[in-house]
Amino acid sequence: MKHVEARPYANPEAAARKLLEFAAGVEPINGRIHIEKINAPFLAKDGCNASGAEFGAGLACAIELGWLELHESGTFVTLMPPGEDLLKR
């Protein structure tokens, strides 16, 4: 009998919150955070071990909620302005 692992980041909002945690731990360069700085730990086996689809859904959710802004090139994200509590929304 096969057992299915629980996927904690299958919920886009949970994935978005985890992405924010990673983004908050990265020092921005010119106000921007390279996407791979949040992508790699999210997908890594020693990090979240999430899937690419979960990353995409979490990123889309964070953008929709106004927590992150994606640069038009797709290579950088920007956190919302300081002083606002990102995780309490």
Biopython code that builds the backbone (N, CA, C, O; Angstrom):
import numpy as np
from Bio.PDB.StructureBuilder import StructureBuilder

atoms = [
    (1, "MET", "N", (0.842, -1.172, 0.000)),
    (1, "MET", "CA", (0.000, 0.000, 0.000)),
    (1, "MET", "C", (0.891, 1.241, 0.000)),
    (1, "MET", "O", (1.838, 1.341, 0.780)),
    (2, "LYS", "N", (0.575, 2.170, -0.877)),
    (2, "LYS", "CA", (1.314, 3.417, -0.969)),
    (2, "LYS", "C", (0.633, 4.493, -0.136)),
    (2, "LYS", "O", (-0.591, 4.626, -0.140)),
    (3, "HIS", "N", (1.432, 5.239, 0.559)),
    (3, "HIS", "CA", (0.906, 6.365, 1.326)),
    (3, "HIS", "C", (1.301, 7.655, 0.621)),
    (3, "HIS", "O", (2.425, 7.797, 0.141)),
    (4, "VAL", "N", (0.374, 8.578, 0.567)),
    (4, "VAL", "CA", (0.620, 9.856, -0.085)),
    (4, "VAL", "C", (1.110, 10.841, 0.961)),
    (4, "VAL", "O", (0.533, 10.972, 2.040)),
    (5, "GLU", "N", (2.195, 11.535, 0.612)),
    (5, "GLU", "CA", (2.720, 12.568, 1.501)),
    (5, "GLU", "C", (1.808, 13.782, 1.501)),
    (5, "GLU", "O", (1.217, 14.131, 0.479)),
    (6, "ALA", "N", (1.703, 14.411, 2.642)),
    (6, "ALA", "CA", (0.954, 15.671, 2.716)),
    (6, "ALA", "C", (1.751, 16.750, 1.991)),
    (6, "ALA", "O", (2.972, 16.816, 2.129)),
    (7, "ARG", "N", (1.080, 17.583, 1.230)),
    (7, "ARG", "CA", (1.719, 18.669, 0.480)),
    (7, "ARG", "C", (1.319, 19.990, 1.132)),
    (7, "ARG", "O", (0.306, 20.578, 0.753)),
    (8, "PRO", "N", (2.096, 20.466, 2.105)),
    (8, "PRO", "CA", (1.707, 21.682, 2.828)),
    (8, "PRO", "C", (1.631, 22.927, 1.956)),
    (8, "PRO", "O", (0.957, 23.891, 2.317)),
    (9, "TYR", "N", (2.312, 22.921, 0.813)),
    (9, "TYR", "CA", (2.316, 24.108, -0.030)),
    (9, "TYR", "C", (1.418, 23.952, -1.246)),
    (9, "TYR", "O", (1.535, 24.706, -2.212)),
    (10, "ALA", "N", (0.519, 22.973, -1.198)),
    (10, "ALA", "CA", (-0.471, 22.831, -2.264)),
    (10, "ALA", "C", (-1.477, 23.978, -2.191)),
    (10, "ALA", "O", (-2.102, 24.323, -3.194)),
    (11, "ASN", "N", (-1.634, 24.565, -1.011)),
    (11, "ASN", "CA", (-2.481, 25.743, -0.831)),
    (11, "ASN", "C", (-1.655, 26.954, -1.272)),
    (11, "ASN", "O", (-0.613, 27.232, -0.679)),
    (12, "PRO", "N", (-2.106, 27.680, -2.306)),
    (12, "PRO", "CA", (-1.320, 28.815, -2.815)),
    (12, "PRO", "C", (-0.992, 29.870, -1.769)),
    (12, "PRO", "O", (0.091, 30.455, -1.810)),
    (13, "GLU", "N", (-1.898, 30.127, -0.835)),
    (13, "GLU", "CA", (-1.607, 31.152, 0.169)),
    (13, "GLU", "C", (-0.519, 30.686, 1.129)),
    (13, "GLU", "O", (0.308, 31.491, 1.557)),
    (14, "ALA", "N", (-0.507, 29.402, 1.473)),
    (14, "ALA", "CA", (0.563, 28.870, 2.328)),
    (14, "ALA", "C", (1.902, 28.961, 1.597)),
    (14, "ALA", "O", (2.920, 29.300, 2.200)),
    (15, "ALA", "N", (1.899, 28.662, 0.305)),
    (15, "ALA", "CA", (3.118, 28.769, -0.496)),
    (15, "ALA", "C", (3.573, 30.227, -0.575)),
    (15, "ALA", "O", (4.767, 30.510, -0.483)),
    (16, "ALA", "N", (2.631, 31.145, -0.744)),
    (16, "ALA", "CA", (2.967, 32.573, -0.820)),
    (16, "ALA", "C", (3.590, 33.050, 0.489)),
    (16, "ALA", "O", (4.556, 33.813, 0.476)),
    (17, "ARG", "N", (3.047, 32.608, 1.607)),
    (17, "ARG", "CA", (3.602, 33.011, 2.907)),
    (17, "ARG", "C", (5.032, 32.488, 3.081)),
    (17, "ARG", "O", (5.892, 33.190, 3.612)),
    (18, "LYS", "N", (5.281, 31.255, 2.632)),
    (18, "LYS", "CA", (6.634, 30.699, 2.734)),
    (18, "LYS", "C", (7.590, 31.466, 1.826)),
    (18, "LYS", "O", (8.732, 31.722, 2.210)),
    (19, "LEU", "N", (7.143, 31.833, 0.633)),
    (19, "LEU", "CA", (7.976, 32.632, -0.267)),
    (19, "LEU", "C", (8.328, 33.970, 0.368)),
    (19, "LEU", "O", (9.448, 34.455, 0.213)),
    (20, "LEU", "N", (7.381, 34.567, 1.079)),
    (20, "LEU", "CA", (7.650, 35.831, 1.765)),
    (20, "LEU", "C", (8.698, 35.656, 2.857)),
    (20, "LEU", "O", (9.541, 36.528, 3.065)),
    (21, "GLU", "N", (8.638, 34.530, 3.548)),
    (21, "GLU", "CA", (9.649, 34.263, 4.578)),
    (21, "GLU", "C", (11.035, 34.215, 3.953)),
    (21, "GLU", "O", (11.982, 34.798, 4.481)),
    (22, "PHE", "N", (11.153, 33.514, 2.821)),
    (22, "PHE", "CA", (12.443, 33.451, 2.141)),
    (22, "PHE", "C", (12.863, 34.834, 1.640)),
    (22, "PHE", "O", (14.026, 35.213, 1.780)),
    (23, "ALA", "N", (11.939, 35.583, 1.065)),
    (23, "ALA", "CA", (12.251, 36.914, 0.528)),
    (23, "ALA", "C", (12.689, 37.864, 1.640)),
    (23, "ALA", "O", (13.583, 38.687, 1.440)),
    (24, "ALA", "N", (12.065, 37.753, 2.803)),
    (24, "ALA", "CA", (12.413, 38.626, 3.921)),
    (24, "ALA", "C", (13.820, 38.341, 4.443)),
    (24, "ALA", "O", (14.442, 39.209, 5.055)),
    (25, "GLY", "N", (14.323, 37.134, 4.207)),
    (25, "GLY", "CA", (15.653, 36.770, 4.675)),
    (25, "GLY", "C", (16.770, 37.081, 3.690)),
    (25, "GLY", "O", (17.934, 36.781, 3.955)),
    (26, "VAL", "N", (16.424, 37.679, 2.559)),
    (26, "VAL", "CA", (17.408, 37.989, 1.521)),
    (26, "VAL", "C", (17.650, 39.498, 1.496)),
    (26, "VAL", "O", (16.712, 40.292, 1.568)),
    (27, "GLU", "N", (18.909, 39.874, 1.393)),
    (27, "GLU", "CA", (19.262, 41.292, 1.286)),
    (27, "GLU", "C", (19.005, 41.749, -0.152)),
    (27, "GLU", "O", (19.643, 41.244, -1.076)),
    (28, "PRO", "N", (18.086, 42.691, -0.355)),
    (28, "PRO", "CA", (17.799, 43.157, -1.718)),
    (28, "PRO", "C", (18.977, 43.916, -2.327)),
    (28, "PRO", "O", (19.747, 44.567, -1.621)),
    (29, "ILE", "N", (19.098, 43.819, -3.627)),
    (29, "ILE", "CA", (20.091, 44.573, -4.388)),
    (29, "ILE", "C", (19.323, 45.607, -5.195)),
    (29, "ILE", "O", (18.525, 45.257, -6.065)),
    (30, "ASN", "N", (19.565, 46.880, -4.906)),
    (30, "ASN", "CA", (18.809, 47.975, -5.532)),
    (30, "ASN", "C", (17.306, 47.796, -5.335)),
    (30, "ASN", "O", (16.515, 48.126, -6.218)),
    (31, "GLY", "N", (16.920, 47.278, -4.184)),
    (31, "GLY", "CA", (15.507, 47.088, -3.865)),
    (31, "GLY", "C", (14.891, 45.838, -4.463)),
    (31, "GLY", "O", (13.705, 45.575, -4.261)),
    (32, "ARG", "N", (15.683, 45.061, -5.201)),
    (32, "ARG", "CA", (15.159, 43.870, -5.872)),
    (32, "ARG", "C", (15.775, 42.606, -5.288)),
    (32, "ARG", "O", (16.911, 42.597, -4.814)),
    (33, "ILE", "N", (14.992, 41.552, -5.340)),
    (33, "ILE", "CA", (15.448, 40.241, -4.893)),
    (33, "ILE", "C", (15.434, 39.323, -6.105)),
    (33, "ILE", "O", (14.410, 39.179, -6.773)),
    (34, "HIS", "N", (16.568, 38.705, -6.385)),
    (34, "HIS", "CA", (16.630, 37.771, -7.503)),
    (34, "HIS", "C", (15.677, 36.608, -7.242)),
    (34, "HIS", "O", (15.642, 36.068, -6.136)),
    (35, "ILE", "N", (14.919, 36.229, -8.239)),
    (35, "ILE", "CA", (13.891, 35.197, -8.085)),
    (35, "ILE", "C", (14.489, 33.872, -7.633)),
    (35, "ILE", "O", (13.840, 33.118, -6.908)),
    (36, "GLU", "N", (15.720, 33.578, -8.051)),
    (36, "GLU", "CA", (16.319, 32.297, -7.667)),
    (36, "GLU", "C", (16.656, 32.237, -6.181)),
    (36, "GLU", "O", (16.841, 31.152, -5.630)),
    (37, "LYS", "N", (16.737, 33.405, -5.525)),
    (37, "LYS", "CA", (17.001, 33.432, -4.085)),
    (37, "LYS", "C", (15.806, 32.925, -3.281)),
    (37, "LYS", "O", (15.965, 32.485, -2.143)),
    (38, "ILE", "N", (14.612, 32.986, -3.868)),
    (38, "ILE", "CA", (13.439, 32.426, -3.183)),
    (38, "ILE", "C", (12.997, 31.123, -3.839)),
    (38, "ILE", "O", (12.354, 30.290, -3.200)),
    (39, "ASN", "N", (13.336, 30.947, -5.103)),
    (39, "ASN", "CA", (12.954, 29.742, -5.830)),
    (39, "ASN", "C", (13.744, 28.532, -5.342)),
    (39, "ASN", "O", (13.158, 27.490, -5.048)),
    (40, "ALA", "N", (15.052, 28.658, -5.255)),
    (40, "ALA", "CA", (15.912, 27.521, -4.904)),
    (40, "ALA", "C", (15.578, 26.912, -3.545)),
    (40, "ALA", "O", (15.401, 25.696, -3.469)),
    (41, "PRO", "N", (15.484, 27.693, -2.469)),
    (41, "PRO", "CA", (15.166, 27.069, -1.181)),
    (41, "PRO", "C", (13.739, 26.502, -1.133)),
    (41, "PRO", "O", (13.471, 25.547, -0.404)),
    (42, "PHE", "N", (12.842, 27.086, -1.904)),
    (42, "PHE", "CA", (11.465, 26.601, -1.919)),
    (42, "PHE", "C", (11.384, 25.224, -2.577)),
    (42, "PHE", "O", (10.598, 24.375, -2.157)),
    (43, "LEU", "N", (12.193, 25.010, -3.600)),
    (43, "LEU", "CA", (12.162, 23.752, -4.337)),
    (43, "LEU", "C", (13.136, 22.705, -3.793)),
    (43, "LEU", "O", (12.984, 21.521, -4.094)),
    (44, "ALA", "N", (14.126, 23.110, -3.004)),
    (44, "ALA", "CA", (15.169, 22.203, -2.526)),
    (44, "ALA", "C", (14.635, 21.179, -1.538)),
    (44, "ALA", "O", (13.728, 21.452, -0.753)),
    (45, "LYS", "N", (15.222, 20.001, -1.600)),
    (45, "LYS", "CA", (14.818, 18.921, -0.703)),
    (45, "LYS", "C", (15.111, 19.247, 0.755)),
    (45, "LYS", "O", (14.372, 18.812, 1.637)),
    (46, "ASP", "N", (16.172, 20.001, 1.029)),
    (46, "ASP", "CA", (16.475, 20.362, 2.417)),
    (46, "ASP", "C", (15.716, 21.610, 2.866)),
    (46, "ASP", "O", (15.811, 22.014, 4.025)),
    (47, "GLY", "N", (14.967, 22.216, 1.953)),
    (47, "GLY", "CA", (14.116, 23.371, 2.285)),
    (47, "GLY", "C", (12.675, 22.907, 2.410)),
    (47, "GLY", "O", (12.314, 22.226, 3.370)),
    (48, "CYS", "N", (11.869, 23.271, 1.457)),
    (48, "CYS", "CA", (10.444, 22.933, 1.480)),
    (48, "CYS", "C", (10.122, 21.663, 0.706)),
    (48, "CYS", "O", (9.135, 20.988, 0.997)),
    (49, "ASN", "N", (10.954, 21.335, -0.280)),
    (49, "ASN", "CA", (10.701, 20.202, -1.167)),
    (49, "ASN", "C", (9.368, 20.360, -1.888)),
    (49, "ASN", "O", (8.637, 19.388, -2.082)),
    (50, "ALA", "N", (9.063, 21.571, -2.276)),
    (50, "ALA", "CA", (7.817, 21.862, -2.989)),
    (50, "ALA", "C", (8.032, 21.661, -4.488)),
    (50, "ALA", "O", (9.164, 21.515, -4.949)),
    (51, "SER", "N", (6.949, 21.654, -5.229)),
    (51, "SER", "CA", (7.025, 21.468, -6.682)),
    (51, "SER", "C", (7.067, 22.821, -7.391)),
    (51, "SER", "O", (6.805, 23.866, -6.796)),
    (52, "GLY", "N", (7.399, 22.769, -8.664)),
    (52, "GLY", "CA", (7.400, 23.980, -9.476)),
    (52, "GLY", "C", (6.017, 24.583, -9.597)),
    (52, "GLY", "O", (5.864, 25.805, -9.617)),
    (53, "ALA", "N", (5.004, 23.727, -9.680)),
    (53, "ALA", "CA", (3.623, 24.209, -9.757)),
    (53, "ALA", "C", (3.226, 24.930, -8.472)),
    (53, "ALA", "O", (2.521, 25.939, -8.515)),
    (54, "GLU", "N", (3.678, 24.413, -7.329)),
    (54, "GLU", "CA", (3.384, 25.066, -6.054)),
    (54, "GLU", "C", (4.101, 26.412, -5.961)),
    (54, "GLU", "O", (3.549, 27.374, -5.426)),
    (55, "PHE", "N", (5.329, 26.483, -6.481)),
    (55, "PHE", "CA", (6.048, 27.755, -6.517)),
    (55, "PHE", "C", (5.297, 28.764, -7.377)),
    (55, "PHE", "O", (5.094, 29.906, -6.966)),
    (56, "GLY", "N", (4.889, 28.346, -8.563)),
    (56, "GLY", "CA", (4.172, 29.245, -9.469)),
    (56, "GLY", "C", (2.864, 29.744, -8.881)),
    (56, "GLY", "O", (2.532, 30.924, -8.992)),
    (57, "ALA", "N", (2.119, 28.833, -8.249)),
    (57, "ALA", "CA", (0.844, 29.217, -7.639)),
    (57, "ALA", "C", (1.078, 30.154, -6.450)),
    (57, "ALA", "O", (0.333, 31.115, -6.258)),
    (58, "GLY", "N", (2.112, 29.873, -5.655)),
    (58, "GLY", "CA", (2.432, 30.734, -4.511)),
    (58, "GLY", "C", (2.883, 32.113, -4.945)),
    (58, "GLY", "O", (2.498, 33.115, -4.342)),
    (59, "LEU", "N", (3.695, 32.170, -5.985)),
    (59, "LEU", "CA", (4.158, 33.460, -6.511)),
    (59, "LEU", "C", (2.984, 34.264, -7.067)),
    (59, "LEU", "O", (2.872, 35.463, -6.812)),
    (60, "ALA", "N", (2.119, 33.608, -7.820)),
    (60, "ALA", "CA", (0.944, 34.296, -8.373)),
    (60, "ALA", "C", (0.041, 34.817, -7.256)),
    (60, "ALA", "O", (-0.490, 35.924, -7.346)),
    (61, "CYS", "N", (-0.128, 34.018, -6.209)),
    (61, "CYS", "CA", (-0.964, 34.432, -5.075)),
    (61, "CYS", "C", (-0.340, 35.637, -4.364)),
    (61, "CYS", "O", (-1.046, 36.587, -4.026)),
    (62, "ALA", "N", (0.976, 35.606, -4.136)),
    (62, "ALA", "CA", (1.662, 36.723, -3.466)),
    (62, "ALA", "C", (1.554, 38.004, -4.284)),
    (62, "ALA", "O", (1.407, 39.090, -3.724)),
    (63, "ILE", "N", (1.627, 37.880, -5.602)),
    (63, "ILE", "CA", (1.495, 39.054, -6.472)),
    (63, "ILE", "C", (0.064, 39.576, -6.434)),
    (63, "ILE", "O", (-0.166, 40.782, -6.339)),
    (64, "GLU", "N", (-0.887, 38.663, -6.508)),
    (64, "GLU", "CA", (-2.310, 39.054, -6.487)),
    (64, "GLU", "C", (-2.685, 39.753, -5.183)),
    (64, "GLU", "O", (-3.466, 40.705, -5.185)),
    (65, "LEU", "N", (-2.123, 39.277, -4.070)),
    (65, "LEU", "CA", (-2.419, 39.870, -2.766)),
    (65, "LEU", "C", (-1.623, 41.154, -2.508)),
    (65, "LEU", "O", (-1.851, 41.845, -1.514)),
    (66, "GLY", "N", (-0.695, 41.464, -3.406)),
    (66, "GLY", "CA", (0.094, 42.689, -3.253)),
    (66, "GLY", "C", (1.281, 42.535, -2.329)),
    (66, "GLY", "O", (1.863, 43.532, -1.902)),
    (67, "TRP", "N", (1.653, 41.311, -2.010)),
    (67, "TRP", "CA", (2.792, 41.076, -1.121)),
    (67, "TRP", "C", (4.110, 41.197, -1.863)),
    (67, "TRP", "O", (5.104, 41.650, -1.296)),
    (68, "LEU", "N", (4.127, 40.796, -3.126)),
    (68, "LEU", "CA", (5.319, 40.869, -3.965)),
    (68, "LEU", "C", (4.960, 41.528, -5.283)),
    (68, "LEU", "O", (3.813, 41.483, -5.728)),
    (69, "GLU", "N", (5.953, 42.137, -5.895)),
    (69, "GLU", "CA", (5.785, 42.673, -7.241)),
    (69, "GLU", "C", (6.844, 42.010, -8.109)),
    (69, "GLU", "O", (8.026, 42.021, -7.764)),
    (70, "LEU", "N", (6.433, 41.436, -9.226)),
    (70, "LEU", "CA", (7.342, 40.763, -10.139)),
    (70, "LEU", "C", (7.796, 41.735, -11.213)),
    (70, "LEU", "O", (6.975, 42.390, -11.854)),
    (71, "HIS", "N", (9.111, 41.828, -11.410)),
    (71, "HIS", "CA", (9.661, 42.682, -12.460)),
    (71, "HIS", "C", (9.228, 42.127, -13.813)),
    (71, "HIS", "O", (9.027, 40.920, -13.951)),
    (72, "GLU", "N", (9.083, 42.990, -14.800)),
    (72, "GLU", "CA", (8.611, 42.565, -16.121)),
    (72, "GLU", "C", (9.525, 41.525, -16.763)),
    (72, "GLU", "O", (9.071, 40.753, -17.608)),
    (73, "SER", "N", (10.796, 41.488, -16.384)),
    (73, "SER", "CA", (11.718, 40.496, -16.930)),
    (73, "SER", "C", (11.504, 39.117, -16.311)),
    (73, "SER", "O", (11.928, 38.106, -16.871)),
    (74, "GLY", "N", (10.845, 39.081, -15.156)),
    (74, "GLY", "CA", (10.601, 37.816, -14.470)),
    (74, "GLY", "C", (11.781, 37.336, -13.649)),
    (74, "GLY", "O", (11.746, 36.229, -13.113)),
    (75, "THR", "N", (12.822, 38.141, -13.538)),
    (75, "THR", "CA", (14.021, 37.714, -12.817)),
    (75, "THR", "C", (14.160, 38.332, -11.435)),
    (75, "THR", "O", (15.039, 37.927, -10.673)),
    (76, "PHE", "N", (13.331, 39.286, -11.094)),
    (76, "PHE", "CA", (13.395, 39.959, -9.801)),
    (76, "PHE", "C", (12.000, 40.074, -9.201)),
    (76, "PHE", "O", (10.999, 40.124, -9.915)),
    (77, "VAL", "N", (11.958, 40.115, -7.869)),
    (77, "VAL", "CA", (10.730, 40.475, -7.164)),
    (77, "VAL", "C", (11.063, 41.599, -6.203)),
    (77, "VAL", "O", (12.222, 41.786, -5.830)),
    (78, "THR", "N", (10.057, 42.338, -5.808)),
    (78, "THR", "CA", (10.195, 43.418, -4.843)),
    (78, "THR", "C", (9.140, 43.211, -3.769)),
    (78, "THR", "O", (7.978, 42.944, -4.076)),
    (79, "LEU", "N", (9.545, 43.333, -2.509)),
    (79, "LEU", "CA", (8.590, 43.246, -1.406)),
    (79, "LEU", "C", (7.768, 44.517, -1.335)),
    (79, "LEU", "O", (8.204, 45.572, -1.794)),
    (80, "MET", "N", (6.565, 44.416, -0.754)),
    (80, "MET", "CA", (5.754, 45.621, -0.577)),
    (80, "MET", "C", (6.476, 46.572, 0.359)),
    (80, "MET", "O", (7.417, 46.157, 1.036)),
    (81, "PRO", "N", (6.073, 47.823, 0.422)),
    (81, "PRO", "CA", (6.784, 48.832, 1.224)),
    (81, "PRO", "C", (6.989, 48.413, 2.677)),
    (81, "PRO", "O", (6.116, 47.779, 3.270)),
    (82, "PRO", "N", (8.144, 48.767, 3.253)),
    (82, "PRO", "CA", (8.414, 48.454, 4.657)),
    (82, "PRO", "C", (7.385, 49.107, 5.571)),
    (82, "PRO", "O", (6.755, 50.108, 5.230)),
    (83, "GLY", "N", (7.241, 48.505, 6.739)),
    (83, "GLY", "CA", (6.313, 49.051, 7.717)),
    (83, "GLY", "C", (4.970, 48.372, 7.702)),
    (83, "GLY", "O", (4.188, 48.541, 8.638)),
    (84, "GLU", "N", (4.675, 47.607, 6.668)),
    (84, "GLU", "CA", (3.428, 46.886, 6.619)),
    (84, "GLU", "C", (3.706, 45.429, 6.959)),
    (84, "GLU", "O", (4.693, 44.861, 6.492)),
    (85, "ASP", "N", (2.849, 44.823, 7.765)),
    (85, "ASP", "CA", (3.043, 43.447, 8.180)),
    (85, "ASP", "C", (2.545, 42.523, 7.070)),
    (85, "ASP", "O", (1.339, 42.375, 6.873)),
    (86, "LEU", "N", (3.462, 41.914, 6.359)),
    (86, "LEU", "CA", (3.117, 41.099, 5.201)),
    (86, "LEU", "C", (2.355, 39.836, 5.572)),
    (86, "LEU", "O", (1.470, 39.404, 4.833)),
    (87, "LEU", "N", (2.692, 39.242, 6.711)),
    (87, "LEU", "CA", (2.128, 37.930, 7.030)),
    (87, "LEU", "C", (0.796, 37.998, 7.770)),
    (87, "LEU", "O", (0.159, 36.963, 7.967)),
    (88, "LYS", "N", (0.362, 39.172, 8.179)),
    (88, "LYS", "CA", (-0.898, 39.255, 8.922)),
    (88, "LYS", "C", (-2.097, 39.501, 8.030)),
    (88, "LYS", "O", (-3.226, 39.507, 8.522)),
    (89, "ARG", "N", (-1.897, 39.703, 6.744)),
    (89, "ARG", "CA", (-3.008, 39.930, 5.827)),
    (89, "ARG", "C", (-3.828, 38.698, 5.652)),
    (89, "ARG", "O", (-4.809, 38.710, 4.909)),
]
sb = StructureBuilder()
sb.init_structure("model")
sb.init_model(0)
sb.init_chain("A")
sb.init_seg("    ")
for serial, (resi, resn, name, xyz) in enumerate(atoms, 1):
    if name == "N":
        sb.init_residue(resn, " ", resi, " ")
    sb.init_atom(name, np.array(xyz, "f"), 0.0, 1.0, " ", f" {name:<3s}", serial, name[0])
structure = sb.get_structure()
